[in-house]
Amino acid sequence: MLKLKKDENEIIRSEIASLPIENKRLSKFELKGIMISHSKITGRDIVVKCKDFKVAKRTIMLAHFLNIKTQLYQNSRQNIQIPKKLKTSQENQKTTTVKLEKLLLPDPPETFPSQKSIQSFLRGLFLNSGYLSTKNGYHLEIITNNEIFGFLSTLLEDVGFNFKIRKTNSYSLFLKNFREIVSFLAYIQVHNFCAYIEAEAIKKEVNNEINREVNYETGNIKRQIKASLEILRSINILESSENYCRLPIKWQKMIALKKNHPLLSMKEIGEHLGMSKNQVSSVFRQIRKLTFNL
């Protein structure tokens, strides 16, 4: 529905990656959100698979804020032939992983001490496990697995979001309602993008309203022209018959006015002759009946 110059998910990830880090407690919850579906423990370390470089950057920033040592790995996919049209960025050619010291486990938090901690966790979760599509309507989705699916579904419901459920090869939680999507993005503090899509939605609605008005007026004009042509046809037939001279003077004035000003509406003709719109319509219906069999 929206045509963005850049991919909407790239814009969202850029905004999240640039958000200031408030404190260690919230950093821990956001980092857990990033890790929860995309990490594995290897000895003394935890390896986090990141969706792209922006996610990796945010992961490293949060880890450093928590005094957790990190290492960044970019693994080239040299054995995969990628068509040129898909090579739009380095993200198409490399996977990015971040290795962390095993000081923070990638398991669901047992408790959330505040709304801000939930916001931080869901922000990290969406950053590395979610996406938004605006191509055919609005669709926001978080992809997870069967181990934490129940936990996430309950958490989202508890904070007031009505995510639908889909199970294919993985578990997905999704929203399709525009207002719910905007509310969720605002909840995880993606405010700039929210303002943008709301402005675009308003612009689209205004354009649609203008188009509806134009179509309505165009339809009215077409119907008016069609009706006028039918009346003028009846007038021409009536004028060539002997019945014309027998018509009331007011009818003849109406006929003359209609011939000279074909696009005048019934109301406008009535205003010229001191008649109501219904009276004018009734006269023209009678004229059409008189000429129906001629």
C-alpha positions as a LaTeX table, in Angstrom:
\begin{tabular}{lrrr}
\hline
Residue & $x$ (\AA) & $y$ (\AA) & $z$ (\AA) \\
\hline
Met1 & 0.00 & 0.00 & 0.00 \\
Leu2 & 2.91 & 2.32 & 0.66 \\
Lys3 & 5.73 & 2.87 & $-1.82$ \\
Leu4 & 8.90 & 3.52 & 0.12 \\
Lys5 & 12.23 & 4.46 & $-1.44$ \\
Lys6 & 13.92 & 2.06 & 1.00 \\
Asp7 & 12.73 & $-1.24$ & 2.38 \\
Glu8 & 10.45 & $-0.55$ & 5.35 \\
Asn9 & 12.26 & $-3.13$ & 7.50 \\
Glu10 & 15.62 & $-1.52$ & 6.80 \\
Ile11 & 14.15 & 1.81 & 7.94 \\
Ile12 & 12.75 & 0.26 & 11.12 \\
Arg13 & 16.00 & $-1.54$ & 11.95 \\
Ser14 & 17.97 & 1.67 & 11.35 \\
Glu15 & 15.71 & 3.55 & 13.75 \\
Ile16 & 15.95 & 0.89 & 16.46 \\
Ala17 & 19.73 & 0.59 & 16.03 \\
Ser18 & 20.08 & 4.33 & 16.62 \\
Leu19 & 17.92 & 4.49 & 19.77 \\
Pro20 & 19.81 & 5.59 & 22.89 \\
Ile21 & 20.55 & 2.90 & 25.47 \\
Glu22 & 18.92 & 3.94 & 28.74 \\
Asn23 & 20.35 & 1.64 & 31.40 \\
Lys24 & 21.76 & $-1.83$ & 32.02 \\
Arg25 & 18.47 & $-3.38$ & 33.11 \\
Leu26 & 16.65 & $-2.40$ & 29.91 \\
Ser27 & 19.71 & $-3.32$ & 27.83 \\
Lys28 & 19.57 & $-6.83$ & 29.25 \\
Phe29 & 15.92 & $-7.27$ & 28.26 \\
Glu30 & 16.43 & $-5.92$ & 24.75 \\
Leu31 & 19.46 & $-8.17$ & 24.24 \\
Lys32 & 17.44 & $-11.16$ & 25.43 \\
Gly33 & 14.79 & $-10.29$ & 22.84 \\
Ile34 & 17.40 & $-10.29$ & 20.08 \\
Met35 & 18.94 & $-13.57$ & 21.27 \\
Ile36 & 15.84 & $-15.57$ & 22.15 \\
Ser37 & 15.10 & $-17.27$ & 18.80 \\
His38 & 18.47 & $-16.95$ & 17.10 \\
Ser39 & 21.24 & $-18.12$ & 19.41 \\
Lys40 & 22.96 & $-21.26$ & 20.60 \\
Ile41 & 25.38 & $-21.99$ & 23.40 \\
Thr42 & 28.83 & $-23.22$ & 22.32 \\
Gly43 & 31.07 & $-23.92$ & 25.29 \\
Arg44 & 31.75 & $-20.67$ & 27.10 \\
Asp45 & 30.12 & $-18.51$ & 24.45 \\
Ile46 & 26.73 & $-17.77$ & 22.95 \\
Val47 & 26.53 & $-17.36$ & 19.18 \\
Val48 & 23.77 & $-15.03$ & 18.00 \\
Lys49 & 22.70 & $-15.12$ & 14.35 \\
Cys50 & 21.74 & $-11.59$ & 13.34 \\
Lys51 & 19.34 & $-10.65$ & 10.56 \\
Asp52 & 21.70 & $-8.00$ & 9.18 \\
Phe53 & 24.54 & $-5.65$ & 10.11 \\
Lys54 & 22.23 & $-3.21$ & 11.88 \\
Val55 & 21.01 & $-5.97$ & 14.19 \\
Ala56 & 24.62 & $-7.05$ & 14.80 \\
Lys57 & 25.58 & $-3.45$ & 15.58 \\
Arg58 & 22.74 & $-3.11$ & 18.10 \\
Thr59 & 23.65 & $-6.47$ & 19.66 \\
Ile60 & 27.27 & $-5.39$ & 20.14 \\
Met61 & 26.26 & $-1.99$ & 21.55 \\
Leu62 & 23.94 & $-3.60$ & 24.12 \\
Ala63 & 26.52 & $-6.23$ & 25.05 \\
His64 & 29.26 & $-3.63$ & 25.54 \\
Phe65 & 26.92 & $-1.58$ & 27.72 \\
Leu66 & 26.56 & $-4.71$ & 29.88 \\
Asn67 & 30.34 & $-5.31$ & 29.87 \\
Ile68 & 29.95 & $-8.49$ & 27.81 \\
Lys69 & 32.82 & $-9.20$ & 25.41 \\
Thr70 & 31.83 & $-9.74$ & 21.78 \\
Gln71 & 33.24 & $-10.94$ & 18.47 \\
Leu72 & 31.73 & $-10.23$ & 15.07 \\
Tyr73 & 31.78 & $-12.85$ & 12.29 \\
Gln74 & 30.75 & $-12.36$ & 8.67 \\
Asn75 & 30.55 & $-15.68$ & 6.86 \\
Ser76 & 30.68 & $-15.37$ & 3.08 \\
Arg77 & 28.38 & $-17.68$ & 1.15 \\
Gln78 & 30.95 & $-18.42$ & $-1.53$ \\
Asn79 & 29.36 & $-21.66$ & $-2.73$ \\
Ile80 & 25.96 & $-20.08$ & $-3.45$ \\
Gln81 & 25.29 & $-18.56$ & $-6.86$ \\
Ile82 & 23.28 & $-15.37$ & $-6.29$ \\
Pro83 & 21.60 & $-13.67$ & $-9.30$ \\
Lys84 & 22.85 & $-10.16$ & $-9.96$ \\
Lys85 & 19.42 & $-8.62$ & $-9.37$ \\
Leu86 & 19.47 & $-9.96$ & $-5.80$ \\
Lys87 & 22.92 & $-8.57$ & $-4.98$ \\
Thr88 & 21.55 & $-5.30$ & $-3.68$ \\
Ser89 & 23.76 & $-5.18$ & $-0.59$ \\
Gln90 & 26.30 & $-7.08$ & 1.44 \\
Glu91 & 23.42 & $-8.54$ & 3.42 \\
Asn92 & 22.54 & $-10.74$ & 0.40 \\
Gln93 & 26.04 & $-12.24$ & 0.34 \\
Lys94 & 26.96 & $-12.64$ & 4.01 \\
Thr95 & 25.45 & $-13.93$ & 7.20 \\
Thr96 & 26.39 & $-12.05$ & 10.33 \\
Thr97 & 26.86 & $-13.64$ & 13.73 \\
Val98 & 27.96 & $-12.17$ & 17.02 \\
Lys99 & 29.71 & $-14.28$ & 19.65 \\
Leu100 & 29.06 & $-13.21$ & 23.24 \\
Glu101 & 30.52 & $-14.25$ & 26.56 \\
Lys102 & 28.06 & $-16.57$ & 28.30 \\
Leu103 & 27.00 & $-14.01$ & 30.88 \\
Leu104 & 23.40 & $-13.71$ & 29.69 \\
Leu105 & 21.42 & $-16.81$ & 28.72 \\
Pro106 & 19.05 & $-16.70$ & 25.71 \\
Asp107 & 16.01 & $-17.91$ & 27.65 \\
Pro108 & 12.72 & $-16.09$ & 28.30 \\
Pro109 & 12.81 & $-13.69$ & 31.26 \\
Glu110 & 11.11 & $-15.11$ & 34.35 \\
Thr111 & 9.65 & $-11.72$ & 35.29 \\
Phe112 & 9.44 & $-8.22$ & 33.91 \\
Pro113 & 9.92 & $-5.52$ & 36.55 \\
Ser114 & 8.28 & $-2.77$ & 34.48 \\
Gln115 & 6.46 & $-1.91$ & 31.26 \\
Lys116 & 9.74 & $-0.49$ & 29.93 \\
Ser117 & 11.42 & $-3.86$ & 30.37 \\
Ile118 & 8.64 & $-5.50$ & 28.30 \\
Gln119 & 8.99 & $-2.78$ & 25.64 \\
Ser120 & 12.74 & $-3.35$ & 25.49 \\
Phe121 & 12.35 & $-7.12$ & 25.22 \\
Leu122 & 9.74 & $-6.88$ & 22.44 \\
Arg123 & 11.86 & $-4.30$ & 20.61 \\
Gly124 & 14.81 & $-6.70$ & 20.55 \\
Leu125 & 12.49 & $-9.55$ & 19.57 \\
Phe126 & 11.03 & $-7.66$ & 16.62 \\
Leu127 & 14.44 & $-6.35$ & 15.57 \\
Asn128 & 15.81 & $-9.84$ & 14.92 \\
Ser129 & 12.65 & $-11.97$ & 14.52 \\
Gly130 & 10.03 & $-9.69$ & 13.00 \\
Tyr131 & 9.21 & $-7.94$ & 9.76 \\
Leu132 & 6.65 & $-5.58$ & 8.27 \\
Ser133 & 5.15 & $-5.72$ & 4.78 \\
Thr134 & 3.10 & $-2.92$ & 3.20 \\
Lys135 & 2.92 & $-4.28$ & $-0.37$ \\
Asn136 & $-0.54$ & $-5.88$ & $-0.28$ \\
Gly137 & $-2.17$ & $-4.33$ & 2.73 \\
Tyr138 & $-0.43$ & $-4.22$ & 6.09 \\
His139 & 1.20 & $-7.27$ & 7.65 \\
Leu140 & 3.47 & $-7.37$ & 10.71 \\
Glu141 & 4.85 & $-10.76$ & 11.73 \\
Ile142 & 7.12 & $-12.22$ & 14.42 \\
Ile143 & 8.62 & $-15.62$ & 13.61 \\
Thr144 & 9.45 & $-17.84$ & 16.55 \\
Asn145 & 9.61 & $-21.53$ & 17.54 \\
Asn146 & 7.53 & $-23.98$ & 19.54 \\
Glu147 & 9.70 & $-23.62$ & 22.65 \\
Ile148 & 8.90 & $-19.96$ & 23.30 \\
Phe149 & 5.76 & $-19.54$ & 21.19 \\
Gly150 & 3.39 & $-19.91$ & 24.14 \\
Phe151 & 5.41 & $-17.50$ & 26.29 \\
Leu152 & 5.44 & $-14.81$ & 23.57 \\
Ser153 & 1.76 & $-15.24$ & 22.71 \\
Thr154 & 0.76 & $-14.79$ & 26.36 \\
Leu155 & 3.11 & $-11.83$ & 26.84 \\
Leu156 & 1.76 & $-9.99$ & 23.79 \\
Glu157 & $-1.81$ & $-10.63$ & 24.88 \\
Asp158 & $-1.06$ & $-9.40$ & 28.41 \\
Val159 & 0.18 & $-6.04$ & 27.11 \\
Gly160 & $-2.90$ & $-5.62$ & 24.90 \\
Phe161 & $-1.94$ & $-6.84$ & 21.42 \\
Asn162 & $-4.25$ & $-9.21$ & 19.56 \\
Phe163 & $-1.70$ & $-11.16$ & 17.50 \\
Lys164 & $-3.08$ & $-13.93$ & 15.29 \\
Ile165 & $-1.35$ & $-17.32$ & 15.17 \\
Arg166 & $-0.03$ & $-19.25$ & 12.18 \\
Lys167 & 1.85 & $-22.53$ & 12.24 \\
Thr168 & 3.78 & $-23.71$ & 9.16 \\
Asn169 & 7.41 & $-24.82$ & 9.37 \\
Ser170 & 7.73 & $-22.42$ & 12.30 \\
Tyr171 & 5.40 & $-20.56$ & 14.60 \\
Ser172 & 4.32 & $-17.06$ & 13.59 \\
Leu173 & 2.46 & $-14.31$ & 15.40 \\
Phe174 & 1.04 & $-11.61$ & 13.14 \\
Leu175 & $-1.09$ & $-8.47$ & 12.90 \\
Lys176 & $-2.94$ & $-7.19$ & 9.83 \\
Asn177 & $-4.92$ & $-4.28$ & 11.28 \\
Phe178 & $-3.22$ & $-0.96$ & 10.50 \\
Arg179 & $-4.02$ & 0.67 & 13.84 \\
Glu180 & $-2.79$ & $-2.36$ & 15.79 \\
Ile181 & 0.44 & $-2.43$ & 13.77 \\
Val182 & 1.08 & 1.27 & 14.42 \\
Ser183 & 0.30 & 0.79 & 18.12 \\
Phe184 & 2.78 & $-2.08$ & 18.37 \\
Leu185 & 5.56 & $-0.17$ & 16.58 \\
Ala186 & 4.92 & 2.84 & 18.81 \\
Tyr187 & 5.04 & 0.55 & 21.87 \\
Ile188 & 8.54 & $-0.62$ & 20.94 \\
Gln189 & 9.50 & 3.03 & 20.30 \\
Val190 & 9.72 & 3.09 & 16.50 \\
His191 & 8.11 & 6.53 & 16.60 \\
Asn192 & 9.60 & 8.12 & 13.47 \\
Phe193 & 8.47 & 5.30 & 11.20 \\
Cys194 & 5.03 & 5.30 & 12.88 \\
Ala195 & 4.65 & 9.01 & 12.14 \\
Tyr196 & 5.67 & 8.39 & 8.53 \\
Ile197 & 3.22 & 5.55 & 7.79 \\
Glu198 & 0.40 & 7.36 & 9.59 \\
Ala199 & 1.03 & 10.47 & 7.46 \\
Glu200 & 1.11 & 8.31 & 4.32 \\
Ala201 & $-2.12$ & 6.56 & 5.36 \\
Ile202 & $-3.84$ & 9.92 & 5.92 \\
Lys203 & $-2.61$ & 11.16 & 2.54 \\
Lys204 & $-3.89$ & 7.99 & 0.88 \\
Glu205 & $-7.29$ & 8.31 & 2.61 \\
Val206 & $-7.58$ & 11.96 & 1.51 \\
Asn207 & $-6.73$ & 10.99 & $-2.08$ \\
Asn208 & $-9.28$ & 8.17 & $-1.95$ \\
Glu209 & $-11.92$ & 10.58 & $-0.63$ \\
Ile210 & $-11.15$ & 13.04 & $-3.43$ \\
Asn211 & $-11.38$ & 10.23 & $-5.99$ \\
Arg212 & $-14.71$ & 9.10 & $-4.54$ \\
Glu213 & $-16.05$ & 12.66 & $-4.75$ \\
Val214 & $-14.79$ & 13.04 & $-8.33$ \\
Asn215 & $-16.26$ & 9.67 & $-9.35$ \\
Tyr216 & $-19.56$ & 10.57 & $-7.69$ \\
Glu217 & $-19.74$ & 13.92 & $-9.46$ \\
Thr218 & $-18.69$ & 12.34 & $-12.76$ \\
Gly219 & $-21.41$ & 9.72 & $-12.35$ \\
Asn220 & $-23.98$ & 12.43 & $-11.65$ \\
Ile221 & $-22.93$ & 14.38 & $-14.73$ \\
Lys222 & $-23.12$ & 11.26 & $-16.91$ \\
Arg223 & $-26.60$ & 10.45 & $-15.60$ \\
Gln224 & $-27.67$ & 14.06 & $-16.11$ \\
Ile225 & $-26.40$ & 14.07 & $-19.70$ \\
Lys226 & $-28.13$ & 10.76 & $-20.46$ \\
Ala227 & $-31.42$ & 12.00 & $-19.01$ \\
Ser228 & $-31.11$ & 15.29 & $-20.91$ \\
Leu229 & $-30.52$ & 13.48 & $-24.20$ \\
Glu230 & $-33.60$ & 11.33 & $-23.64$ \\
Ile231 & $-35.71$ & 14.41 & $-22.84$ \\
Leu232 & $-34.38$ & 16.29 & $-25.90$ \\
Arg233 & $-35.20$ & 13.29 & $-28.09$ \\
Ser234 & $-38.76$ & 13.30 & $-26.73$ \\
Ile235 & $-39.00$ & 17.08 & $-27.29$ \\
Asn236 & $-37.88$ & 16.74 & $-30.94$ \\
Ile237 & $-40.45$ & 14.03 & $-31.54$ \\
Leu238 & $-43.20$ & 16.05 & $-29.84$ \\
Glu239 & $-42.38$ & 19.24 & $-31.78$ \\
Ser240 & $-42.79$ & 17.41 & $-35.07$ \\
Ser241 & $-46.22$ & 16.10 & $-34.08$ \\
Glu242 & $-49.60$ & 17.83 & $-34.04$ \\
Asn243 & $-49.78$ & 17.46 & $-30.25$ \\
Tyr244 & $-47.19$ & 20.19 & $-29.64$ \\
Cys245 & $-49.59$ & 23.08 & $-30.24$ \\
Arg246 & $-52.02$ & 21.63 & $-27.70$ \\
Leu247 & $-49.48$ & 21.66 & $-24.87$ \\
Pro248 & $-49.95$ & 24.10 & $-21.97$ \\
Ile249 & $-47.99$ & 27.35 & $-22.31$ \\
Lys250 & $-45.89$ & 26.51 & $-19.23$ \\
Trp251 & $-44.92$ & 23.17 & $-20.82$ \\
Gln252 & $-43.85$ & 24.95 & $-24.00$ \\
Lys253 & $-41.72$ & 27.36 & $-21.93$ \\
Met254 & $-40.11$ & 24.40 & $-20.20$ \\
Ile255 & $-39.38$ & 22.75 & $-23.55$ \\
Ala256 & $-37.84$ & 25.95 & $-24.96$ \\
Leu257 & $-35.71$ & 26.41 & $-21.86$ \\
Lys258 & $-34.49$ & 22.82 & $-22.02$ \\
Lys259 & $-33.61$ & 23.08 & $-25.71$ \\
Asn260 & $-31.67$ & 26.31 & $-25.21$ \\
His261 & $-29.93$ & 25.06 & $-22.06$ \\
Pro262 & $-29.68$ & 21.24 & $-22.30$ \\
Leu263 & $-27.60$ & 20.79 & $-19.13$ \\
Leu264 & $-29.93$ & 22.67 & $-16.81$ \\
Ser265 & $-31.10$ & 20.44 & $-13.98$ \\
Met266 & $-34.74$ & 19.93 & $-13.05$ \\
Lys267 & $-34.23$ & 22.17 & $-10.03$ \\
Glu268 & $-32.70$ & 24.97 & $-12.14$ \\
Ile269 & $-35.53$ & 24.82 & $-14.70$ \\
Gly270 & $-38.04$ & 25.01 & $-11.87$ \\
Glu271 & $-36.30$ & 28.07 & $-10.42$ \\
His272 & $-36.59$ & 29.84 & $-13.79$ \\
Leu273 & $-40.31$ & 29.07 & $-14.09$ \\
Gly274 & $-41.42$ & 29.26 & $-10.46$ \\
Met275 & $-41.97$ & 25.52 & $-10.17$ \\
Ser276 & $-40.66$ & 22.84 & $-7.85$ \\
Lys277 & $-38.17$ & 20.21 & $-8.97$ \\
Asn278 & $-40.84$ & 17.51 & $-8.59$ \\
Gln279 & $-43.29$ & 19.44 & $-10.78$ \\
Val280 & $-40.68$ & 19.80 & $-13.54$ \\
Ser281 & $-39.76$ & 16.10 & $-13.33$ \\
Ser282 & $-43.44$ & 15.15 & $-13.52$ \\
Val283 & $-43.96$ & 17.25 & $-16.68$ \\
Phe284 & $-40.96$ & 15.73 & $-18.45$ \\
Arg285 & $-42.11$ & 12.23 & $-17.52$ \\
Gln286 & $-45.46$ & 12.98 & $-19.11$ \\
Ile287 & $-43.73$ & 14.34 & $-22.22$ \\
Arg288 & $-41.72$ & 11.12 & $-22.52$ \\
Lys289 & $-44.92$ & 9.08 & $-22.16$ \\
Leu290 & $-46.60$ & 11.13 & $-24.90$ \\
Thr291 & $-43.74$ & 10.40 & $-27.31$ \\
Phe292 & $-43.13$ & 6.79 & $-26.32$ \\
Asn293 & $-45.21$ & 5.33 & $-29.14$ \\
Leu294 & $-44.49$ & 8.06 & $-31.72$ \\
\hline
\end{tabular}
